[in-house]
Amino acid sequence: MARPPSLEKIQADLRDALLEAAAAIASPAVAKWSKTLAEAIQIQATEPHAGRLYIPHYWAVYVNDGRGASIPSRTTYFVWWRDPAKDPRFSGSTTPERASSVRRLTAQEWRYYSTIRRNQIRAGEEPDMIIARSVKGTPPRKFFDNDGGMASFLDEANRICQELYRAFVLDYFDGLLDLKGTLKVPLGVR
């Protein structure tokens, strides 16, 4: 008779299958709002029977949960670039994962980029650098909510659980079934 897999193996297989399915469902939901965040989704096994989807970018929570209107706390203006690739404040990335990797403009950079911005506006162009004293709030995107981006996950999770259970039963009882599907029970004679 086949030896059944351990409970830990069954739990890990189920966890991994469910996490893969969750990532496959979450990725398009996240990509509707940010391709960068969708590509950054990570699967983390946190325990033998549990795990989570994780996005390392500090600003992912603002996209998912939304935010209220904001005013700058440590400076006079909010500053950002229309094209993040042109933003000189990012150290080596156009989409920083950590807030600490976004530095402040130096006074010299502020004057330089403000002059370029002024010249673009005078020429009737959209300025690369955007300056604002406050920003409006953004609505929540809720790409990890059961009513939002993960709405189809429950059905998929049920399908995966049934499939893994069926495979377990068929593997375990395979040696006990004859070709007609009749259960053969070995009898011990003393």
N, C-alpha and C positions, 0 to 999 in steps of 0.2 A: 504494500500500500504506500502511496506517495506520502511523503512527510509534508505537513502544511507549513507555509511560510510563518515566520515569527510575527507576533503582533506588531513589533517595531517596524518590520519590513512592510507590512500591510499599511500601517499608518503613514510611513514615509512615502510609499508609492501613491497613496491617496492624496496626501498633502501636495506632492510634486505635481500630480495631474491637475489638481484643483488650482494651484498657483499658476501653472502654465495657461490653463483655460481663462483664469481671471485676467492675466496679462494680455492675452489675445483679445479679450472683450474690452478691456480698459484702454488699450492703445489707440484704437480709432476714436473713442470718445474723447480722449485727451487731445488727440491730433486735430480735432475740430477747432481747438482753441490755441494749441501750441505744438508745432511739430518738434521743437526742441525738447519739450517735456515728455512727449510721447516716446521719443527715442531714448530718453533717459530713464524710463521705468525699469526698476530693478526688482528682482524676485529675491526675497530673503526668507530662508527657513529659520524661524526663531526658536522652535522647539521641535522635538521629533514628530509631533502631531499638529504643528501650527506654523504659520508663516504669514508674510505680508507683502504687499506691493509697496514700493517706496520710490519717491522721486527726490533726488538729493538737492535740487535747486531750491534755494531759500524762498524764492518768489512763487513757487508752485502753490503754496497754501493761499496766496492772494488770488490766484486764478481760480482755484477750486472753491474757496470759501467766499470770495468777493471781499470787498473792503469799503469802508466809508470814505467820504471826502477827506482829503489830507492836506495839511500844510507842512512845510519843512520844519523840522525840529532843531536842527543844528546850523541852519543857514537861512538865507533870505529867499532863495529860489529853488524850485525843482529844475533840474537840467537833464535832458536826455537827447539822444540822437535819433533821427528818423530811421537811419540805417545803423544798427548796433555795431556793424563792422567798422564804422568810422569813429566810434566813441573811443577817445584816447584814455579813458579812465579804467578800462578793463585790462587786467593783466593777463594777456595771452588767450583770451576767450571773448567771443562775442555774446555769450550768454553765461554769465558767471553763476556758479553753484552757490557760492558763499557771499554774503553781503560784505565780508571783509576783503574780498578780492576786487571790490569797486572802490577806487581811491577818489579823493576830491581833486578838483582841478586846482592847479597852482594859480596864483594871481597873474602870472605871465600867460599861462594857457587861457585863463578867463578872458583877458584882453584880446589875445590872438583870435580865439574862436568867436568872441562877440563881434570883432571887426569883420570877420568872414560872414557872420550871420547878417550883420547890418548891410553889407554889400550885396548879399543874395536878396534881401528884401527890397533894396533899392532897385535891383535889376528885375524885380517882378518874379523872382523865383521863390519856391518853397525853401525855407532855411533848413540846413542839415541839423543844426542845434535848435532844440525847442526849449524855451524858458517859460516857467509858469510860477506864480506865487502860490497857487493851490491846484489840486486836481480833483475832479469829480470822483465819486465812488464808482465801483464796478459791481455788477450783479454777480452772484455766485454761479459758477459753471457746474458744480456738483458732479464731476466726472467719476467719482468713486462712490456715489450714493446708489442705493438699490432702486430708487425711483428715477435716477438719472442715467449716467453712462453704464452702470452695471445692472440695468434692469433685466437683461436676458441671462445673467449669471446663474440665478437659481435653477432655471430649467437645465442649463448646461451642467451644473453641479449634480443635479439628480441623475442626468444621463450618465455622467462619468462614474458616479457611485454604483449605479446599476451595472454598468459595463465591467467595472473592476470586481464587483461581487460575483457576477456571472463567471468571469474568468477564473476567479479563485475557486468557486464551486466545481467548475468543469475540470480544472487542473487537479484538484484534490480528489475528486471522485472518478477521475478518468480510468484508473486501474480497476475500479470496482464495477464498471459497466461493460457488458458484452456488446457485440456489434449491433444488436437489436435495441439497445438502450435499456435493457433489463438489468436491474441491480443484482450483482452477484455478491452474496454475502458469504464469506468463508466461515465454515463451521468448524469448530475445534472438537475433536473426539478424544475422550480420555480413556 
